[in-house]
Amino acid sequence: MPRLRVEPGLPHPLGATWDGGGVNFALFSAHATKVELCLFDPKGKRETERAALPEYTHEVWHGYLPDLRPGQLYGYRVHGPYDPANGQRFNPNKLLIDPYAKALHGDIRWHDAHFGYRVGSARGDVTPDRRDSAFVMPKCVVIDAATTWGDDRPPRHAWPDTIIYEAHVKGMTATRDDMPEQLRGTFGGMADPRVIDHLAKLGVTAVELMPIQAFFDDRNLVEKKLANYWGYNTVNYFSVAPRYFSPGADIHEFQVLVRRLHEAGIEVILDVVYNHTAEGNHLGPTLSFRGIDNASYYMLADKGMYYDATGCGNTVNLRHPRVLQMVMDSLRYWVEDCHVDGFRFDLASSLGRERENFDPNAVFFDAVRQDPVLSRVKMIAEPWDVGPNGYQLGRFPPGWAEWNGRYRDDMRSYWKGDDGLLPAFSRRVLGSADLFEHQGRKPWASVNFITAHDGFTLADLWAYNQKHNEANGEDNRDGHDDNRSWNCGVEGPTNDPAVLELRDRMRRNIMATMLLSQGTPMVLMGDEVGRTQHGNNNAYCQDNEIAWLNWKGISARDRAFMEFVRAVVRIRKRYKLLRCNHFLHGEPIDEDGTSSVIWFRPDGKEMEPASWTDASAKLVGLLLSDTTTRLLVLVNAYHQAISFRLPDSGLAAAWQVRIDAGTGDIDPPDRRFLAGEAIELQGRSLLLLAGEFG
C-alpha cells in the first residue's frame, strides 16, 4: 500500500470520525510522547500501514487521513515511559483499542504477549515485554454512524408506571428452536416478534439488558473452558460485544431491536460497567486504557498500584476531566445514536467515590444532573461496591432509582417464615420511605426485586436451601451463602405433589407481594416461566443451559404461573393506588378522616405499637385508600390457616377478591365477603380484596 496522506486534523471529536471525505483520529493521552495509528487489512491479520499522529493539542493527539473510508480496521501504539512505580505503563509493542471505537473486529486470543511486562519475570511487572500483541488483539473499525430512525418514539413511561424485566441477550433466545439458528442468542433473535410478544403480554414496560458493551472472556475462565457469560468485564464503552450480533450484522441490528421494543411500548435500559475495566490489577493485560494513559484513566494508590473499590482489580478515575468526558460521551452516544431509555450502573457507589468516602454530590452525579440529554432518561444505581463504606442504599442523588437489596432480603425472610419481620415488611411494601424519603425523592426510587441475575432464580429460591455451584469450578466456594431461601422440604427436584404445590404457592406469594408494593418492580428473565439454574446462585461463567431460558422445558404448572404473573401485572396497572407517586403515611384522604394507610390485626382491629413488637406475628392486613378506591392486602406467612376479620362497613360495604395467591385465582366471581365478616386465610398465602361502597 502506498503511504497514506496524514494531515493535522482536529482534536475533537475524540475517536475515529468519518466526515464523508476522510477520517479524523483523536486520542487523549496526557503523558504519552508519541502516538502511532496502525492500519490493518480487512481480515485484521496484517498491519498495512503505521503513521504517527502529527498534532498534539490540549493533551489530545490527532490527525486526519483523507484516503480512509468506513470499514477500515485500526489500533494504536502509544509511546512513553514504562515506570509502573510512578503509574506509567506505556509499551508501544502492545496494540491498543481506541477508547472511543464504535465497533470491534474479532475477539481476543489470550497470549502472554497481551501483558505489558514479561510474564513470569522474577522482577514482577517492572520488566517491559517486547513482543507485539497485534496478532492476538481485536481491531477497531471505522464506521459510518449515520442511522435513519424514521418515526421511532421512545415510550417514556413515567417512573411510577414502570415495570422492569432484567434479561440477558443470549440467554433470552439461545434455546429457541423455532427461529433460525444464526439468530439464536443475538439481538436479531431478541427482536423476533414472538419474543417481543411474550414481553408485551407479560406487561413489562422496560427491558434491562445485562452488559452488551464490548467485553472479553477472562483468561482464567477460558483455560477452564468457561466464559464470562454475564459480561461485567468491559473493555470499551462505545462498541457492542460482537458475540451478540448475528453473522454479518453490525450496530444496526441492535438499533432494530430498540425500535421494535419501542413499537411494543417497551423501553430499553442498559446495564453498564463504568466502575472498572477488563484490564484488571497491576498484573493484568495491556489492552487499551492502561497503555494509553494509565495514570489518568485509573485511580492509583502507593507506588503505582491500583486503588480497587470494585473487587475487579482497578477503579476507573472519574475525577479526571477527560475520563469523565469519555463516560458522559459514551452515555450520550447510547441515548442519541441508539435511542436507549436509561441505564443501570453496576457497582455505582464507586462512581461517587473519593477513595474512602462516597459523595452523592460527586462530579459524575453532578454532570449527569445538569446534562440536557442524560437528565431526561432513567438512571438506576446498584448502590454498593467492595470498598470502605461501600453500601450506600438510599444515598444516591434525587432523580436516581436504586436496586433495593433490603427489599429482597426482608421479603425473602418474611415469606420464609422468619420471626420479627412485620416491621420490615411494612416499610418495604410501602416503598421504603425510611431509605428514600428525602430531597423530594419518590417511592419509585426503590427498585424492588426478589431475584436478579446474581443469586437464585425464583424457582430455585423455593427449591434449594444451599447453593450448588460445583459447575463453576471453585469447589462451591463462590456465590452468596446468605440466600434466605427454603426448599419446602426437599432439596432440588421432586415429584412430590405436596412439595410442588407449596413451591408454586410460595412463588405466587412473593411475586404478588412485589407487584403490589409501592416502588418499581423488577422481574428476572424466566422467573415467569419457572427458569431454574439447578441451585447455582452465581452463574456468571455458565454460557450454557444452566443460565439460558429453557423455552422447551416450560411445564403446565409454569405456564399457569406465567398467566398468574400477567394477571397481577394487569391489576397493578388497573389501580393507581398500587403505584403512587408519593409516600403513604396514613394521612387523611377525606372529610371523614379516613387514612390512606391502615394496618390491621387478624381480629380486625388496627395494629397498635405492641402488635409490631410481637416477633412471632406473621399475619397482617394492609388497607390502602384514596377517594375512590379501597384495596386490602392480607398476608399470612404462618404455615397454618388463620381467621381474619374484615374491616367494618365504615370503610367498605363488601370486599371482592381480586388476587388469591394461595390458589392462583384472579378475580374469582364467587369470592365476595361482607364488611366485618371473618374469612379463613390459607397458610402461606396472600389475598388482595377490593372494597365495594354501599
Helices and strands as residue ranges (DSSP letters): E 15-18, E 23-28, E 34-40, E 47-52, E 55-57, E 60-65, E 73-79, E 82-83, G 84-86, E 88-89, E 104-105, G 112-114, G 124-126, G 134-136, E 139-141, G 159-161, E 164-167, H 169-173, G 181-183, H 187-190, H 193-202, E 206-209, H 219-223, G 242-244, H 251-263, E 267-272, H 289-297, G 302-304, H 321-336, E 342-345, G 348-352, E 353-354, E 357-358, H 363-370, G 374-376, E 378-381, E 400-404, H 405-416, H 422-429, H 433-436, G 443-445, E 446-449, H 458-461, G 470-472, H 497-516, E 520-524, G 527-529, G 539-541, G 551-553, H 556-574, G 576-578, E 597-600, H 609-612, E 619-625, E 630-636, E 642-645, E 654-660, E 665-666, E 672-674, E 678-681, E 685-692
